[in-house]
């Protein structure tokens, strides 16, 4: 039996080919100049006296999804720290090829970072936002990769960093490019805000349909908040010895166990069983729009008996039983199995819905309503992991209007039909916002590289 031996020169050949392919893909139809033309490298080491006298703001992490910077105050300093000032760009030595390049916003105070990063200060004529965006283009990312493939941990040296070619524009053109990009982003952000406002309208609609009227608390400066527990006794609210009457309701409260049955939380399974045979619902699958996306479920190896005893059915409601974040405990979602055998993990609780008594989407809308989320979370057991029991869910009281038809107000079908209409509008706004954001990013790259 022959052994496969991988030699360094084989890797050299591979990377020569890869570098050649990357170089072929470097498309930039404008004049470019080395990064050293745009910036100076800053090595402002924070003196030890400042360590002892101040609680300083240290870099914690940066979220790649939206490039948000997180920092925290600390006096526990172990490594040499460099001062990062507003308007400075800093580049990760290891992850520069993955566009790990950030700009410290003007409104922030100084942040201290370790030697794992290089701090770049744009020259006065350079728009720092333009430079940050230019360094994140594929044109620069490919250069970072070519210059670092042979380095330990892909770390880029200062010498190589300063060699990176950056698309060059005069200052006025840099500002024009950034303003155009920002305007498109603002349009997308405004659509998202509009969608959020419409989501608040859903809460207001539910309050109106279920007979809850917003009131102002006379002794407080902020709006009076109606809590779930205040609604249980004849729809009267007791607060600071004052009684505020809300509509006398025709709607009865009923425990969940009277409209749902077959509450279950399944046993755990080992990691060796994952990625085999049968689809299963995990915690991450619950945090979706309204229904579990069965096309994205992972697989698990379970017996026929386990499938029979623990599979979910159409319009079952599934709750998060255990959550590290307490605000997500008991978060619900519905499922449409599409005739497949699907089970669920032990961090969840599932219940079947009596559709003759309650509309599944009405129940879901109700249980995702802020008033009910607060009520359910308040009954959970908070430790390192927040848990909710089946009994707490079973005994939860919910208002139960009659089902009736979609045209009769104060009925379940009417409430569901109206919320569905509002959700369609919200989804359209969010889809358009995502399209504008994607288009803004694509156009920025094309504009900078003139391709």
C-alpha positions in Angstrom: 0.0 0.0 0.0 1.5 3.3 -1.1 1.4 6.4 1.1 0.5 9.8 -0.2 3.3 12.2 0.7 2.5 15.9 0.4 5.7 17.9 -0.2 6.2 21.7 0.2 7.0 22.2 -3.4 3.6 20.7 -4.3 2.0 23.4 -2.1 4.3 25.9 -3.8 3.0 24.8 -7.2 -0.6 24.9 -6.0 -0.3 28.4 -4.6 1.5 29.6 -7.7 -1.5 28.5 -9.7 -4.0 30.0 -7.2 -2.1 33.3 -7.1 -2.1 33.4 -10.9 -5.9 32.8 -11.0 -6.4 35.5 -8.4 -4.3 37.9 -10.3 -6.4 37.2 -13.5 -9.5 38.1 -11.5 -8.1 41.4 -10.3 -10.2 43.8 -12.3 -9.8 47.5 -11.7 -10.1 50.0 -14.6 -9.0 53.0 -12.7 -5.5 54.1 -11.7 -4.4 52.6 -8.4 -1.6 53.5 -5.9 0.0 51.6 -3.0 -1.7 51.9 0.4 1.4 53.8 1.7 0.3 56.7 -0.6 -3.0 57.0 1.3 -2.0 56.4 4.9 0.6 56.4 7.6 0.9 53.5 10.1 0.3 54.6 13.7 2.0 52.9 16.6 0.7 55.0 19.5 1.5 52.7 22.4 -0.5 53.5 25.5 1.8 54.2 28.5 1.7 52.1 31.6 0.6 55.1 33.7 -2.8 55.2 31.9 -3.3 51.5 32.6 -3.1 52.2 36.4 -5.2 55.4 36.5 -8.0 54.7 34.1 -10.7 52.2 33.4 -10.1 52.1 29.7 -12.2 51.0 26.8 -10.9 47.9 25.2 -11.9 46.2 21.9 -14.0 43.1 22.7 -15.2 42.0 19.2 -16.5 43.1 15.9 -19.6 41.5 14.4 -18.9 40.6 10.8 -22.6 40.6 9.7 -23.0 44.4 10.1 -19.4 45.4 11.1 -20.6 46.7 14.5 -17.8 47.4 17.0 -18.2 46.2 20.6 -16.0 47.5 23.4 -16.0 47.4 27.2 -14.4 49.2 30.1 -11.7 47.3 31.9 -8.6 47.9 34.0 -7.3 44.4 33.5 -4.5 45.0 31.0 -2.2 42.0 30.0 -0.9 42.9 26.5 0.7 46.0 25.0 -2.1 48.3 23.9 -2.3 50.7 20.9 -4.5 53.8 20.8 -7.2 53.7 18.1 -8.7 57.2 17.5 -11.8 58.2 15.7 -11.2 58.4 11.9 -8.4 55.8 12.1 -8.8 52.5 10.2 -7.5 49.3 11.6 -6.7 46.1 9.8 -6.6 42.6 11.3 -3.2 41.1 10.6 -4.7 37.6 10.3 -8.0 38.2 8.7 -7.3 41.1 6.3 -8.1 38.8 3.3 -11.6 38.3 4.8 -12.3 42.0 4.7 -11.6 42.4 8.5 -11.0 46.2 8.1 -12.8 48.7 10.3 -13.2 52.4 10.8 -13.7 53.9 14.2 -16.6 56.3 14.0 -16.2 60.0 14.7 -18.6 59.9 17.8 -16.5 57.2 19.6 -13.9 57.9 22.2 -10.5 56.3 21.9 -10.4 52.5 22.0 -7.3 50.4 22.8 -6.4 47.4 20.7 -3.6 44.8 20.8 -0.8 44.2 18.4 -2.9 41.8 16.4 -4.1 44.8 14.5 -2.4 47.5 12.5 -3.8 51.1 12.9 -3.8 53.2 9.7 -4.3 57.0 9.7 -5.6 58.4 6.4 -3.8 61.5 5.1 -5.8 64.7 5.2 -6.9 64.6 1.6 -8.2 61.0 1.9 -11.8 60.3 2.8 -11.5 57.6 5.5 -14.9 56.1 4.6 -13.9 55.8 1.0 -10.5 54.2 1.9 -12.2 51.6 4.2 -14.7 50.6 1.5 -11.9 50.5 -1.2 -9.9 48.1 1.0 -12.9 45.8 1.3 -13.3 45.4 -2.4 -12.5 42.0 -4.0 -9.6 43.7 -5.8 -7.9 44.4 -2.5 -9.0 41.2 -0.8 -7.4 39.1 -3.5 -4.2 41.0 -3.0 -4.3 40.4 0.7 -4.6 36.6 0.0 -1.8 36.6 -2.6 0.5 38.4 -0.1 -0.2 36.2 2.9 -0.8 32.6 1.7 2.8 31.5 2.7 2.8 33.4 6.0 2.1 31.7 9.4 -1.7 32.1 10.2 -2.0 34.1 7.0 -0.6 37.1 8.8 0.2 40.1 6.7 3.4 42.0 7.4 3.6 45.8 7.5 5.8 45.8 4.4 3.3 43.8 2.4 0.3 45.7 3.7 1.8 49.0 2.4 2.2 47.4 -1.1 -1.5 46.7 -1.6 -2.7 48.6 -4.6 -5.8 50.8 -3.9 -8.1 52.4 -6.5 -7.2 56.1 -6.6 -9.7 59.0 -7.0 -9.4 62.7 -6.3 -11.0 63.8 -3.0 -14.2 65.2 -4.6 -14.8 61.9 -6.4 -14.2 59.9 -3.1 -16.9 62.0 -1.4 -19.3 61.6 -4.3 -18.9 57.8 -4.2 -19.5 57.6 -0.5 -22.5 59.9 -0.5 -24.2 57.9 -3.3 -23.6 54.7 -1.3 -25.0 56.3 1.9 -28.1 57.6 0.2 -29.0 54.1 -1.0 -28.4 52.7 2.5 -30.6 55.4 4.0 -33.4 54.5 1.6 -33.1 50.8 2.7 -33.0 51.8 6.4 -36.1 54.0 6.1 -38.0 51.0 4.6 -36.9 48.9 7.6 -38.1 51.6 10.0 -41.4 51.7 8.2 -41.7 47.9 8.5 -41.0 48.2 12.3 -43.8 50.8 12.7 -46.2 48.5 10.9 -45.2 45.6 13.2 -46.3 47.9 16.1 -49.6 48.3 14.4 -50.1 44.6 14.8 -49.8 44.9 18.6 -52.3 47.8 18.5 -54.7 45.9 16.4 -54.6 42.9 18.8 -55.2 45.2 21.8 -58.2 46.7 20.0 -59.7 43.4 18.9 -59.3 41.8 22.3 -60.8 44.7 24.1 -57.7 46.4 25.6 -57.5 50.2 25.5 -54.3 52.1 26.0 -54.4 54.4 29.0 -52.1 57.1 30.4 -50.9 56.7 34.0 -51.5 60.0 35.7 -48.7 59.5 38.3 -46.1 58.6 35.7 -44.4 60.5 32.9 -44.3 57.5 30.6 -47.3 55.6 29.1 -49.2 53.3 31.3 -48.3 49.7 30.5 -51.0 47.0 30.5 -49.6 43.7 31.7 -51.1 40.3 31.1 -51.7 39.6 34.8 -53.7 42.9 35.0 -56.2 41.5 32.4 -57.3 38.4 34.2 -59.8 39.8 36.7 -62.8 41.1 34.8 -60.6 43.3 32.6 -59.9 45.8 35.4 -56.5 47.2 36.0 -55.2 48.0 39.5 -52.2 50.4 39.6 -51.1 52.7 42.5 -54.5 52.4 44.2 -56.1 53.7 41.0 -58.6 51.7 39.0 -58.7 52.2 35.2 -61.6 50.5 33.5 -61.0 48.9 30.2 -63.7 47.6 27.9 -66.0 45.0 29.6 -65.1 42.1 27.4 -67.3 39.5 25.8 -64.2 37.3 25.4 -63.5 34.5 27.9 -60.1 33.4 29.1 -59.3 29.7 28.9 -56.3 27.6 29.8 -54.0 26.4 27.0 -54.6 22.7 27.9 -58.2 23.1 26.8 -57.2 24.1 23.3 -53.9 22.2 22.9 -53.1 18.6 23.7 -50.3 16.0 23.6 -47.6 18.3 25.2 -44.2 16.6 24.8 -40.5 17.3 25.3 -38.4 14.6 23.8 -35.2 12.9 25.2 -31.8 14.0 24.1 -29.8 12.3 21.4 -26.0 12.1 20.9 -23.9 14.0 18.3 -23.1 10.7 16.6 -26.8 10.4 15.7 -26.9 13.8 13.9 -26.8 14.0 10.1 -28.6 10.7 9.5 -32.0 9.7 8.1 -34.8 11.7 9.8 -35.3 15.5 9.9 -35.5 17.1 13.3 -36.5 20.6 14.5 -33.7 22.3 16.5 -33.8 25.6 18.5 -32.4 27.7 15.7 -35.3 26.5 13.4 -37.9 28.2 15.7 -36.6 31.7 15.2 -38.1 32.2 11.8 -40.9 34.1 10.2 -43.9 32.1 11.4 -43.5 28.5 10.2 -40.5 26.2 10.6 -38.6 26.0 7.3 -38.5 22.2 6.8 -36.1 22.5 3.9 -33.4 23.7 6.2 -33.7 21.0 8.9 -30.8 18.8 9.9 -31.0 15.0 10.1 -30.8 12.5 13.0 -30.7 8.8 13.4 -33.7 7.5 15.4 -35.7 4.3 15.5 -39.1 3.8 13.9 -40.7 3.6 17.4 -39.1 6.9 18.4 -40.4 8.5 15.2 -43.9 7.2 15.8 -44.0 8.4 19.4 -42.4 11.8 18.9 -43.0 13.1 15.4 -44.7 16.4 14.8 -47.9 16.9 12.8 -49.2 19.7 10.6 -50.0 22.9 12.6 -48.4 21.6 15.8 -47.0 24.5 17.8 -43.4 24.2 19.0 -41.9 26.2 21.9 -38.3 26.7 23.0 -38.1 24.9 26.3 -34.5 25.9 27.3 -32.6 29.0 26.2 -29.3 30.7 27.1 -31.0 34.1 26.4 -34.1 34.3 28.7 -36.0 36.5 26.2 -36.1 33.6 23.8 -37.6 31.0 26.2 -41.0 29.7 25.1 -40.7 31.4 21.8 -43.3 29.6 19.5 -43.5 28.6 15.9 -45.9 26.5 13.8 -44.9 23.7 11.5 -46.1 22.3 8.2 -44.6 18.9 7.7 -45.4 18.5 4.0 -46.1 14.8 4.7 -42.6 14.1 6.0 -41.6 12.4 9.2 -40.1 15.1 11.4 -39.1 14.9 15.1 -37.8 17.5 17.5 -34.9 18.0 19.9 -35.1 17.9 23.7 -34.7 21.6 24.0 -38.2 22.1 22.6 -41.8 21.4 23.7 -44.4 20.5 21.1 -48.2 20.6 21.4 -51.0 19.7 19.0 -53.7 22.3 18.5 -57.5 21.5 18.5 -58.3 23.3 15.3 -62.1 22.9 16.0 -61.7 25.4 18.9 -58.8 27.6 18.0 -57.1 28.8 14.8 -53.4 27.9 14.8 -52.2 31.2 13.4 -54.4 33.1 15.9 -52.7 31.2 18.7 -49.3 31.9 17.3 -49.9 35.6 16.8 -51.2 35.8 20.3 -48.2 34.0 21.9 -45.8 36.2 20.0 -47.5 39.3 21.2 -45.4 41.3 23.5 -47.9 41.1 26.4 -47.9 37.3 26.3 -44.1 37.1 25.8 -43.6 39.0 29.0 -46.2 36.9 30.8 -44.6 33.6 29.7 -41.0 34.7 30.4 -42.0 35.8 33.9 -43.0 32.2 34.7 -39.8 30.7 33.5 -37.0 29.4 35.8 -34.0 31.6 35.3 -30.6 30.0 36.0 -27.6 29.8 33.7 -30.1 28.5 31.1 -33.7 29.7 31.3 -36.3 26.9 31.3 -40.0 26.7 31.0 -42.1 23.6 32.0 -45.0 22.0 30.2 -47.3 22.8 33.2 -46.6 26.6 32.9 -47.6 26.5 29.2 -50.6 24.3 29.8 -52.0 26.6 32.5 -51.4 29.8 30.6 -54.7 31.7 30.2 -55.5 33.0 26.8 -58.5 35.0 25.4 -60.6 32.8 23.1 -62.9 34.7 20.7 -65.2 32.6 18.6 -63.8 31.3 15.3 -66.5 32.4 12.9 -65.7 34.0 9.5 -63.1 36.5 8.2 -65.6 39.4 7.9 -66.9 39.4 11.5 -64.8 41.6 13.8 -63.6 40.2 17.2 -63.4 36.7 15.8 -60.3 34.5 15.4 -60.5 34.3 11.6 -61.0 38.1 11.3 -58.0 38.8 13.5 -55.8 36.3 11.5 -56.9 37.7 8.1 -56.1 41.3 9.1 -52.7 40.4 10.6 -51.9 38.4 7.5 -52.6 41.5 5.4 -50.3 43.6 7.6 -47.6 40.9 7.5 -47.6 40.9 3.7 -47.0 44.6 3.6 -44.2 44.3 6.2 -42.6 41.4 4.2 -42.7 43.6 1.0 -40.9 46.4 2.8 -38.2 44.1 4.2 -37.7 42.5 0.8 -37.3 45.8 -0.9 -34.9 47.0 1.8 -32.7 43.9 1.4 -32.7 44.5 -2.4 -31.6 48.1 -2.0 -28.9 47.2 0.5 -27.5 44.5 -1.8 -27.7 46.8 -4.8 -25.9 49.5 -2.9 -23.0 47.1 -2.0 -22.8 45.8 -5.6 -22.8 49.3 -7.1 -20.2 50.6 -4.6 -17.8 47.9 -5.7 -18.5 48.5 -9.4 -18.1 52.3 -9.0 -14.8 52.1 -7.1 -13.3 49.6 -9.5 -15.0 51.1 -12.6 -16.1 47.7 -13.9 
